[in-house]
Amino acid sequence: IRGHELRQIRGLDFVIGTATLRYHLLDLNINLGKLMPIQKLKQGSVQFYPKVYSDLGYVNAPFYESNNPLTNATLWGRGIGVDAVIYNLSVASIEWSFAELDDKVTSGLFLHIDLVF
């Protein structure tokens, strides 16, 4: 659940639902020419997608650990961000997430990079 990336929640089973709304904002063509020695990477594109999202989940822990308030509770994370698709090989995401912890809203800035080869 986005917003809870840095927290460890243990249980026997879980359920997660995610919803993301993206918009294709910008498409930049890149030509690196002689600067790039790899032929396939000389020309490419970078696309930018702003997004809003909401994640909802639940972790079932029948053997409840009293020191973790996130087990056996509904977890909700939401936020805004931007995805950048680079050369159709990787996705870099920067997200500002909001989540509840002990009845207080916590927030954080997260950077995710997925590489596909």
C-alpha positions as CSV (number, residue, x, y, z in Angstrom):
1,I,0.0,0.0,0.0
2,R,1.6,3.2,-1.1
3,G,2.3,5.4,1.9
4,H,3.1,2.4,4.0
5,E,6.3,1.4,2.2
6,L,8.6,1.8,5.1
7,R,6.4,-0.1,7.6
8,Q,6.4,-3.8,8.3
9,I,3.0,-5.4,8.7
10,R,2.9,-9.1,9.4
11,G,0.0,-11.5,9.1
12,L,-1.2,-14.7,7.6
13,D,-3.1,-13.3,4.6
14,F,-4.0,-9.9,3.2
15,V,-6.1,-8.1,0.6
16,I,-5.1,-5.0,-1.4
17,G,-7.1,-2.9,-3.8
18,T,-5.4,-0.1,-5.8
19,A,-6.8,2.6,-8.1
20,T,-4.7,5.0,-10.2
21,L,-5.8,7.8,-12.5
22,R,-3.1,8.8,-15.0
23,Y,-2.9,11.4,-17.8
24,H,-0.5,11.4,-20.6
25,L,1.0,14.9,-20.3
26,L,4.2,15.1,-22.3
27,D,6.3,13.1,-24.8
28,L,9.9,14.1,-25.4
29,N,12.0,12.7,-28.2
30,I,15.7,12.4,-27.3
31,N,18.5,12.1,-29.8
32,L,21.9,11.7,-28.1
33,G,23.8,11.2,-31.3
34,K,27.6,10.7,-30.9
35,L,27.4,11.0,-27.1
36,M,25.8,7.5,-26.7
37,P,28.0,4.6,-27.8
38,I,25.1,2.1,-27.7
39,Q,23.2,2.2,-31.0
40,K,19.8,1.3,-29.6
41,L,19.9,4.1,-27.0
42,K,20.9,6.9,-29.3
43,Q,17.3,7.8,-30.0
44,G,14.3,7.3,-27.7
45,S,11.6,9.0,-25.9
46,V,10.5,10.0,-22.4
47,Q,6.8,10.2,-21.5
48,F,5.4,11.9,-18.4
49,Y,2.2,10.9,-16.7
50,P,0.9,12.8,-13.7
51,K,-1.3,10.7,-11.4
52,V,-3.6,10.5,-8.4
53,Y,-4.0,7.2,-6.5
54,S,-5.7,5.5,-3.6
55,D,-4.8,2.1,-2.1
56,L,-6.9,0.2,0.4
57,G,-5.8,-2.9,2.3
58,Y,-6.2,-5.2,5.2
59,V,-3.7,-7.6,6.9
60,N,-5.2,-10.5,8.8
61,A,-3.2,-11.6,11.9
62,P,-5.3,-14.1,14.0
63,F,-2.4,-14.3,16.4
64,Y,-2.5,-10.6,17.0
65,E,0.7,-8.8,18.0
66,S,-0.2,-6.0,20.4
67,N,2.9,-4.0,19.5
68,N,1.8,-3.5,15.9
69,P,-1.3,-1.3,15.5
70,L,-1.4,-1.9,11.7
71,T,-2.5,-5.6,11.9
72,N,-6.2,-6.4,11.8
73,A,-6.9,-2.8,10.7
74,T,-8.0,-1.2,7.5
75,L,-5.1,0.6,5.9
76,W,-5.5,3.4,3.4
77,G,-2.9,5.2,1.4
78,R,-3.4,8.0,-1.1
79,G,-1.5,10.6,-2.9
80,I,-0.2,12.3,-6.1
81,G,2.8,11.6,-8.3
82,V,4.4,11.6,-11.7
83,D,5.5,8.6,-13.7
84,A,8.3,8.9,-16.3
85,V,8.6,6.2,-18.9
86,I,12.2,6.3,-20.2
87,Y,13.1,4.6,-23.5
88,N,10.3,2.1,-22.9
89,L,12.8,0.3,-20.6
90,S,12.2,1.8,-17.2
91,V,9.6,3.6,-15.2
92,A,10.7,6.2,-12.6
93,S,7.9,7.4,-10.2
94,I,8.0,10.1,-7.7
95,E,5.1,10.1,-5.3
96,W,3.8,12.2,-2.4
97,S,1.8,9.7,-0.2
98,F,-0.5,10.2,2.7
99,A,-1.4,7.4,5.2
100,E,-2.9,7.1,8.7
101,L,-0.9,5.9,11.6
102,D,-2.2,6.1,15.2
103,D,-5.1,8.3,14.0
104,K,-2.7,10.9,12.6
105,V,-2.1,11.5,8.9
106,T,1.6,10.9,7.9
107,S,3.1,11.8,4.6
108,G,6.2,11.1,2.7
109,L,8.0,11.5,-0.6
110,F,8.9,8.3,-2.3
111,L,11.0,7.5,-5.4
112,H,10.5,4.2,-7.2
113,I,12.5,3.0,-10.2
114,D,11.6,-0.1,-12.2
115,L,14.1,-1.4,-14.8
116,V,13.1,-3.8,-17.6
117,F,15.7,-5.5,-19.6
